[in-house]
Amino acid sequence: MVFSGCSGLTSIEIPNSVTSIGNSAFSDCSALTNIEFPNSVTSIGDGAFSHCSGLTNIELPNSVTNIGDRVFSGCTGLVEVHIKSTLLAKDIAKAFYDIDLSKITLYVPIGMGYEYRHDSVFCKCKEVKIEK
């Protein structure tokens, strides 16, 4: 909960030395509009970015192998999500609990389109596209 509740925080550039983002680390940072994840991040904890209503676009790097529950819960501004990781839809869906997916265009890696389009959570997305 390092930066939790920092209402003036608008952008985060996570250094390459970071491999894990802890539980609720940036939760309730309502002004946060931009997060840059390096390819060193392998784990994102429960609720790490929950209730960051200013976020509109997220890009999860291919290095992410573990993602917690409700990571983006309450991120009401999300409209675009890029999943570079090859995590299965069922393993990443828990991160998007309590989000109106009908507003979100989801971009997934080649070979993962069917997986996400037919997942019981991500099938509710506005659109699922293959990342090129």
N, C-alpha and C positions, 0 to 999 in steps of 0.2 A: 504494500500500500504506500509505496514511496511517494508518488505524485498524486495519489487519490484526492479528488476534490479540488484540484488546481484549476479554478475557473478561468484564469488568464492564459493558460497554456494553449497555444494554437497549433504548434507543429512539433513533431518529434523526429529526430534523426538518430536512430539507435546505432551506436558504434559497432564496428566489426568484431570487437572483443566480447560482445554479449552473445551468449548462447541460450539463455533462458530468461523469460519475462515472467515475473512472479504473479501470484494470485492478486487480483484487484489493483495491480501496480498503477494503472492510469484510469481507474474507474471514476465516473462522475466528473470528467474533464469536459464540460459541455461546450467549450469553445474550440476544442481540438478538431482541426479539419484535415490534418495531414500526418500520416505515419509512414516512415521509411524503414522497412525491415531489411537488414543485411542478410546475406545467405548464411551467416553464422548462426542465426536463431533456429534452434531445433525444437524448442518447447515454449508454449504459451500457456500460462496458468489460468485457472478458473476466474472468470469475470475480469480479466486483465484490462479490457477496454469497455466494460459495461457502462451504459448510460452516457456514452460520448455522443450526444445527439448531433454534434456538428460534423461528424464523419460522413462523407458522401461516397468515398472510394477507398477500397482496401485491396492491397496486393499481398497475398501470403506467399512467401518464397518457397521454392522447391525443397529447401532444407528443413522445413517444419515436418517433424515426424510425430509430434505429440501436441495435441491441443485440448484445452480444458473445457469444462462446461460453461455455458453462458458468457463466453469471452466477449461477444458483441451484443449481448442482451440489452435491449433498450436503446440501441443505436438507430434512432428513428429516421435519421437523414440518409442512411445508406441507399444508394441507387445502383452502385456498380461494385462487384466483388470479383477479383482475379485470384483464382486458386492455382498456383503453379505447382503445388505439392501433389504427389500421387497418392495421398491418403484417400481411402475409400470414403464415399459419401456418408456412409453410416458412422464413420469415425469423426467426421468433421461437422456433421449436422448439429451435434450438441452445442457447438460454439455459437450457433445462430438461433438458439431458443428465444422465443418471445420477440420475433422480428416479423414485420409484414413483408414477406418475401415477394409478394405480387408487384412490388415497386422495383425489385432488384434484377438487373441483368447480370448473370453469372457467367464468368469465363473460366473454362477448365482446360487442362492439357489434352493434347491429341490422344485419343484412345480412352478418354474418360467421359465422353459425352453421354453415351448410353447409360452408364452408371449413375450419373447425376440427374439426367432427365427422367429416369424411372425410380428414383429414390423417393420415398414417401414424404420427405421434407422438401427437398430441392425441386420437386416437380411443381411446386407452388410458385416458383420464380417467374417473373415476367417473361424471361427468356434465358435459355442456357446455350451459350456459344462456345465453340472450340477456339482456344487461344492460338494464335498463329505466331 
